[in-house]
Amino acid sequence: MRLPQERYIVDQSGRKREVILSIKRYRQLLEDLHDLAVVAERRQEKPVNLEEVKRRLQEDGIL
């Protein structure tokens, strides 16, 4: 399903001042913003290799 295009509210000069989005698109943007915030918070963390991830998952009983 294709999302509807956003619509704009313009001022008397024809400049875009506001945007109208579907609720679905708005929620997607909020989710993207949240994901970016998580990435920014975790930027300084050390990477974990695949073997370590597997080990942790096995310890937690997930694998």
C-alpha positions, 0 to 999 in steps of 0.5 A: 500500500502506498502512503499518501503524499504529504500536503503543505500549508503555505503562507501568502507568499506561497512559502511552505510553512507547515506540513500535513502527514498521515498518522501512519507516516507520522508514526514511522517518522517518530520510530525513525527518530527514536532509532536514531536517538538509540544509535546516538546513545550507543555510539561510544559502546564497544562492538561485540563480535558474533561469537560473543553474541552467540555465547550470550544468547546461549547463556540466556537460553535463547539459542 
